[in-house]
Amino acid sequence: MYKYLFNNQSLKDRRRELRANQTEAEEKLWQSLRGRKLGGFKFNRQFSIGPYILDFYCPKLRLGIELDGSQHAETEAKNLDKDKERILKASNVRVIRFWNDEVMHDTKKVLESIQKAIAKDGSPPLS
């Protein structure tokens, strides 16, 4: 499929740039994910799979987390997001999405949703 499926070297600078310029919502959620704070699972920020960069990714669970701003409500962005999810699903990666506003105003509910996804996917998928 892709020569470098995980953390493609050609996207390294872009991943670094995204980490350095996190959105407020990404920073807030990262504080709850970093250091294995959520269920003991390691999450990475700005992790690439194929040509796509996920906001957060747990390799053990093959679980991606995407935070969306208002631009993701537009038709073109929705279509791009669907394509991204289709490719990631084909790579055995499940993606859950949250609006930035959800993270900023109801972080507890977002974390509960992520914990439910972890409970559902509690063991790594078969390769």
Secondary structure, 3 states (H helix, E strand, C coil): CCCCCECCHHHHHHHHHHHHCCCHHHHHHHHHHHHHCCCCCCCEEEEEECCEEEEEEECCCCEEEEEECHHHHCHHHHHHHHHHHHHHHHCCCEEEEEEHHHHHHCHHHHHHHHHHHHHHCCCCCCC
